[in-house]
Amino acid sequence: MTSTRLSTAAVVAIACNILVAVLILVLILILCKACKVPSSQESVPVLTLENAHQRNEQRYFLMLTS
């Protein structure tokens, strides 16, 4: 009866490959969360209005200083 045992190096290689696969999955999840497009379109105009308000304030201050 012959036993087909894996060598220690093979077990270490399999464990390292599993670890790398888990880290790649975590990286993909982080990238998906970071690149998510805002789901509600209502928040986008608010940001645009805030930016426009800040630009108007900057123009006003520039007019006062010149």
Secondary structure, 3 states (H helix, E strand, C coil): CCCCCCCHHHHHHHHHHHHHHHHHHHHHHHHHHHCCCCCCCCHHHHHHHHHHHHHHHHHHHHHHHC
